[in-house]
Each structure stands twice: as structure tokens, then as C-alpha cells.
């Protein structure tokens, strides 16, 4: 029997500077599936416990198709983001259920084979070293450097731009539009960025249709007829690849480096034992993951989770970072332990929507952390940790900047 519905509470995520982990711990204990009120007008239910989260991520009653919650989205003024082709992150595999999702994912997954990803390692390593060289130059001029702007952001942006086939001269603007598109929905710049991104990528799709090259957009265009993708689905897949392939890895690198800088013992252990880096990446994903909450799900019928009744048509969000700090799933979850190599974390999701680019993100992160620890042996925060600011985002968790000091070493 479900418990009486509790009052809707304000969502602490409206303030990017509130540390989420004490709040999630409170929710897991007192009210594991709270309904929260957001400035934008939505009142989603949050799933905070690990076992509930894992089950919710594969529950077919929690649909991905936003039409399921059209009334709620229209009331919040978000129909243009979710329901109109070419105007947002709509019409992609993350807003689709089987069989549409199966068809779209099959097309894109064919381009993300382990062999293809592994072949990128030498090029990504070369790119990482070149970015550290530029970081060193910046520090020589200013006495410190921003690890986010000079390394964590450009590395995945350049990688995904290369994979998609974005012209070199467009890549700085491309990165800017990607960052705008992930701002809060109530920010006018977010919608402007999304529309500009859609227009730009629609132009790239047309260019690749007229003159195919050896890149991911060309491969998607070539497969369009065979896989029966609509123009809206083709554009949606391209937008999704950009955002998912860029922003998540930016935050993985930034959050992971901050965690190490706040835990010098773990930093020194990892520097002395680089063989631990692959497992440490998994710990960074668990400890302070880049995707704090999974993208929206919509209750296709009444659903009960941990005694809370979620009415049909409601918006549901799975709090991945809360699940990965759940005491019932991980021992000492608030402790960073680079030897832990946690199995079963939910940072990349679970089930049919598990992140397609997980292997690429892991490769980029392994190279990024390995390069930074090898090349910058005395890396340290240049400001007190309380001066750092997180960017406002409903879904992502990432830093605005990460000022650091260091003495660089030559490439080895």
C-alpha cells in the first residue's frame, strides 16, 4: 500500500553551489522518492536509492517518449524543447522507446565498436600532450592556468568534432554552442544555443549528403535510408552525439581532478601507481559523476517506487549520483578510494539506454588523467576549494573553472 503523497519541496538543484550529497543522503533516509518543484515549472519525482534507481532505469512503465507527459511539458513551457523537431534535444534515441529506440541505437552503435575506439588512442594521447603544452604556456604567462578551459573542455570537444567531421575552423564555435545547449532550460541562452546548434548540424548533414567524407555524420547520412531514419531522427542523433560525447567527459575529467586535489593521499597513490588509473576512473564516475541525474522519464501509467505513488503523466528523474553514494550499495560511499574500482555504478546508466559512448569516455579519461599526473607532478589548486563554482544544470554536474598551479615536466 502506497504512503500518502508528501508535499512538493523546492529542488535544491536550483542553486548550483549547494553540495548535493548531504541532500541526497537526507532524501534516501527520509523520503527516497520526493517530488520537487523546479523554477522552470516542472515537478519531477526523484528516485534516490540505488536499487530503486537501477530498477527505474529499466522499467518500461517509465517511458522516454515525451509525448507520455505532454500535458506536464506544455504546462511548464517545455514543449518546444521536447516535442518539436529541430528545436531541441528532441527526436533522438534518448527520447524514444522500443522499437524506435532499437532502430536508432543499432545505427549509431555500429560506429562505436571497441576496435574503432581503441584505434583512437595514439591520436588522443598526442592531442592531450599538445593541450598540456598549451596549458604550460598559459601558466608561464599568468602564473596559473584553468584546467577546465585549457584541458578538460577542449580534449573531448576536439575528439567528438573529429569523429563527427566538423571542419577545423568551426570547432571553437561548435564547442561554445555545445556548452550553451546544456544550460538550464529557463536560461534564454540555452534555447538560443540549441536552435543555433540544430541549424549548424542540419547544415553539416546536408554538406555530408552532397559530399560524403570518412566521418560519423557521413556514415549516419549513408545509413539513413537503410535504417529508415527520418530527417528529424538523423538530426537528433547528431545533436545527441555532440552533447553526450562532449559535456559528460568534460565533467568527468574536471570532477575527477578536483577529487584528487582534495585528497592528496589518493593523488600521490595514483601518481605512483598509474596502473590503477582505469579503476580510478570508475571510482571518479561513482564518487562525483558527470551526469548527476539521468534524462527525464515519463510515467506511462501509475508506478509505485519505495511506497510513493507516481501518477501517470508525471515526470521522473533518476538521481544517479545519489544512487552511487547509497550506503546500501557501496561501503563508505563518501570516501574516495582509487583502489576501489567499483562494479555496478550507474554513472553511464543501465539497461537499453546505457551510454553508447562509455568506452570512448573511459579512454579519454584514462589518457587525460595519465597525462596530467605524468606531466604536472606538483599540480595543486590555485584557489581555496570554497571559491570554486559549479555550473547551473539540471542534469550535469561540472565546474565552471578549475584554477591550478604546477611545475611542468617535458613529455615522456
Secondary structure, 3 states (H helix, E strand, C coil): CCCCCCCCEECHHHCCCCCHHHHHHHHHHHCCCCEEECCCCCCCEEECCHHHHHHHCCCCCEECCHHHHHHHHHHCCCHHHHCCCCCCCCCCHHHCCCCHHHHHHHHHHCCCCHHHHHCCHHHHHHHHHHHHHHHHHHHHHHCCEEHHHHHHHHHHHHHHHHHHCCCHHHHHHHHHHHHHHCCCCCCHHHHHHHHHHHHHHHHHHHHHHHCCCCCHHHHHHHHHHHHCCCHHHHHHHHHHHHHHHHHHHHHHHHHHHHHHHHCHHHHHHHHHCHHHHHHHHHHHHHHCCCECCCCCEEECCCEEECCEEECCCCEEEECHHHHCCCCCCCCCCCCCCCCCCCCCCCCCCCHHHCCCCHHHHHHHHHHHHHHHHHHCCCCEECCCHHHCCECCCCCECCECCCEEECCCCCCC
